[in-house]
Amino acid sequence: DEGKEVRAACAARPSLLMVGTLEPRKGHAQALAAMELLWKEGLQINLVIVGKEGWRTQDLARTLRRHPQRNRRLFWLENASDTLLMRLYAQSTALLAASYAEGFGLPLIEAARHGLPLLVRDIPVFHEVTADHAFFFEDSREPDVIAAAVQDWLTLFEQKEHPSSAALP
């Protein structure tokens, strides 16, 4: 029954999955702000974050814990098991990788193993890892950039014209 609520939400509407420890460079705050813009516009979409609280993220963690959409359209799983994470990779609509800087980006590889589409920031390491098997959004600190990218990606997804991660080597 682990994660029953979040898995039900993922089955009910599109869900973006972010995987990794909360850190300033990971872009969680910008992603959340983007989702708030989309929710305000009425878009029915979930943001699922899997990862523990990291350094210099106390304010973000407090915001996530107290957010009005917590356990409705916003899910933060601080202690998800590997089994639940694998289920979320299989059940989510896309992986959102919003990192400003990244060493490698293992969640991209894990997501691709599950055939999960990749919606990623346009940074060199993500190009290196994904080649043309991802949808890239501008490397900007503005939430509306991610919000617009999500809307554009959802349109492509609905038309089955989004980049596929299935052939990622």
N, C-alpha and C positions, 0 to 999 in steps of 0.2 A: 504493500500500500504506500510505500515511500513515494512522495511527490504526486499523489493522486490528484490533488487540486490543480497543480501546475500542468500535469499531463492532460487533464480535462480541458483546461483553458487552451492548451496548444491544439487540441482536437477541434475546438469550437471556432477558432479564428486564426489568421496568420500570426506567426510568432517568430520574433528575432531572438536568437540565442547569442549571448556574449559569454565567453569562457575565459577565466583567468582572475588572478588576485586583483582586488581593487588597488590601483596605483594611479597617480596623476597622469602618467604617460599612456595609460590604456584607453583614455577617452570615454570612460563611463559617464562622467558628468555631462559632457557634450551630448552623448547619446541619449541620456535621460532628458535633457532639455529639448532635444529634437522630438522625442516621443511625446513630451508634454505639448509641443506645438501641434503634432498630428492628432493627439487626443482632443485638443481644443477644437480642431477642425471637424471632429466627429469620426475620425478613422478608427475602426475597430481592429486593433492590433496589439499584441502582447510584446513586452520586453522581458526576457528571462535572463537573469545574470547568475552564473554559477562561478563562485570564487569567494575566497575569504577576504576579510578586511586586511588591507596592507598598510604600508606606511603613508603618513600624511593624507589620510582619507577619512579622518574622523567626522568631518562635516558632511561629506558625501554619505557615509554610513548612516549617520543620524537622519539625513534626508530620506534615504532608502527605507529605513525602519519606520519612519513616521509618514511616509508618502500616502496621500489619500487613495492612490490606485494600488497600493500594496495588497497583494493577494487577490487582485481583481484583474488588472492588465499589466501590473508590474510585479515580478517575482524575483526575489533575491534569495538564492540557496547558498548559504555559507558552508554547509557541511554535506553536500550531496555525495552520495556513494558513486563509485565508478559505474555501477549498474544503472542508476538513475541518469547519470550523465550520458551514457550510451543510448538510453531510451529517448532522452531529449534531443540528441543529435538525430536520431531516427524520426522524431515526431515534429521537430521545428520546421519552419518554412525556409529559413536561411540563417547562416551564421553572420553576425555583425562583428567585424573586426575594425574597431575605431582607434587603434593605437596610433599615437604620434610617432613612436619609436618602438622598435621590436627587435629582439635578438634573432628569432627565427619564426615563431608563429605556429607552434605545434597544433593549436586548435584548428587551424586551417586544414592541416593534413588529416586530423581526426574527423573533421566534418566531411571532407572529401571522401574518406573511406566509407561514409554512410550516404554518399551521394547528395549531401546537403549543399545547396547553392551558397556561394560566398559573396557577401556584400562588404567590401573592404576599402579602407583608406588608401589613397594613392601615394604609397611610400615605397622606396626601392626594394626593401626586403619582401614585401608582399608581391611585387611583380616577379621577383626571383623565385619565390615559392610557388606562385599560382600560374605564372605565364598568362595565357589568355583564358583561363578557366574561372575567372571571377569578374564581378561587376565592381568597378572602381569609382569612388567618389573623391572629390577634390580634397586636398590636404589643407583644410581651413579649420579655424577654431570656432566658427560660427555654427550654432545649432541648426539654423535653417538649411545649411549645406547638406547635413545628414538627412534632415526631414525631406528635402527635395529629392535626394538620392533614393530614399526609401519609397517615395511615391513613384518615381520613375521605374525603379526596380520592380515594384508590385505590378505596374502596368505591363512590363515585359513578361513577368511571371504569369500573369493571367492570360497572356497571348502565347505562352510557352516559347518565348523568344529570349529568355534570360540565359546568360552564360551558365553552362553546366560544369560542375566540378568532377563529374563522374570519370572523366578521362585524365584527371590530374595524375601524373606519374608519381 
